[in-house]
Amino acid sequence: MEERRKYARSATDLKAQYRLEHEEDWKDCTIMDLAREGFGINLPRLSREKVGAGSTIQLKLFSPKEQKPVNAKGIVKWIKQNNGDFICGIQVILIKRAVNGKDTKGESSK
């Protein structure tokens, strides 16, 4: 199979939460890998009913080195089943994190 990614990904196991745009409730997920323009995430099996390619998703990433989560917004590019759960490819369109007590915003480069 031909590799289509523009950038290399780094494997990780970050705790995170997600919600679809315009939803209030956050659900647990895991960030499996990181790249310059996106994430691979693992969603529990019960999450699939509303998540699909093209969905806008908001994420909170919890790093052991940061007190506050890093907030991100992205587009689900693909989703597939993986051992009962689901994995998604997310193209990041916005990252917001706290630096020295102040929020900073950064948009991914296209």
C-alpha positions as MATLAB code, in Angstrom:
seq = 'MEERRKYARSATDLKAQYRLEHEEDWKDCTIMDLAREGFGINLPRLSREKVGAGSTIQLKLFSPKEQKPVNAKGIVKWIKQNNGDFICGIQVILIKRAVNGKDTKGESSK';
ca = [
       0.000    0.000    0.000;
       1.332    3.422   -0.937;
       2.038    5.884    1.908;
       0.018    9.102    1.375;
       1.090   11.143    4.393;
       3.051   14.338    3.828;
       4.734   14.246    7.248;
       6.080   11.508    9.484;
       4.019   10.603   12.535;
       5.265   10.001   16.062;
       3.586    7.276   18.103;
       2.130    8.375   21.425;
      -0.475    7.370   23.983;
      -1.962   10.685   25.147;
      -5.175   10.837   27.097;
      -7.664   13.141   25.435;
     -11.313   14.066   25.194;
     -13.342   14.941   22.132;
     -16.695   16.296   21.129;
     -18.298   17.037   17.826;
     -18.906   20.660   16.953;
     -22.104   21.968   18.590;
     -22.183   19.172   21.216;
     -21.770   19.834   24.920;
     -20.553   16.509   26.321;
     -16.867   15.536   26.170;
     -16.012   11.857   25.619;
     -12.734   10.077   26.334;
     -10.381    9.082   23.530;
      -6.664    8.403   23.026;
      -4.253   10.188   20.703;
      -2.270    7.365   19.056;
       0.075    9.420   16.905;
       0.972   13.026   16.132;
       2.181   14.759   12.982;
       2.642   18.313   11.810;
      -0.882   18.575   10.388;
      -2.852   15.957   12.264;
      -3.502   13.218   14.779;
      -4.489    9.603   14.772;
      -7.075    9.006   17.494;
      -8.726    5.941   18.984;
     -12.434    6.263   19.831;
     -14.293    3.802   22.058;
     -16.720    1.609   20.124;
     -19.812    3.486   21.314;
     -18.620    6.750   19.756;
     -18.994    5.816   16.093;
     -22.678    6.616   15.656;
     -22.152   10.368   15.156;
     -18.520   10.599   13.979;
     -17.913   10.391   10.258;
     -15.575   11.653    7.574;
     -16.027   15.403    7.237;
     -17.160   15.914   10.848;
     -15.659   18.850   12.731;
     -14.213   17.651   16.036;
     -12.873   19.476   19.085;
     -10.161   17.855   21.200;
      -8.568   18.390   24.609;
      -5.115   16.775   24.829;
      -3.765   16.083   28.309;
       0.018   16.106   28.433;
       1.764   14.933   31.616;
       4.040   17.995   31.260;
       1.249   20.594   31.102;
      -1.201   21.675   33.792;
      -3.903   22.727   31.316;
      -5.006   20.734   28.282;
      -4.055   21.724   24.767;
      -7.227   22.434   22.782;
      -7.464   21.561   19.109;
     -10.056   21.637   16.363;
      -9.932   19.456   13.295;
     -11.710   17.648   10.501;
     -12.192   13.870   10.488;
     -10.544   12.735    7.240;
     -11.200    9.005    7.623;
     -12.526    6.509   10.166;
     -12.282    2.718   10.350;
     -12.988   -0.073   12.803;
     -10.079   -1.470   14.825;
     -10.660   -4.387   17.229;
     -14.113   -3.168   18.249;
     -13.068    0.463   18.649;
     -12.591    3.030   15.888;
      -9.543    4.921   14.706;
      -9.734    8.277   12.928;
      -7.372   10.484   11.012;
      -7.812   14.113   12.059;
      -6.538   17.075   10.035;
      -5.851   19.845   12.555;
      -7.147   23.307   11.671;
      -6.566   25.086   15.003;
      -4.477   24.515   18.147;
      -4.925   26.606   21.278;
      -2.838   26.208   24.411;
      -1.951   28.170   27.515;
       1.572   29.626   27.729;
       2.563   31.486   30.885;
      -1.080   31.719   31.904;
      -2.244   33.152   28.552;
      -3.915   31.388   25.642;
      -2.104   31.280   22.326;
      -3.546   30.219   19.002;
      -1.832   28.604   16.070;
      -3.290   27.431   12.810;
      -1.848   24.473   11.013;
      -0.077   25.279    7.773;
      -1.655   23.892    4.644;
];
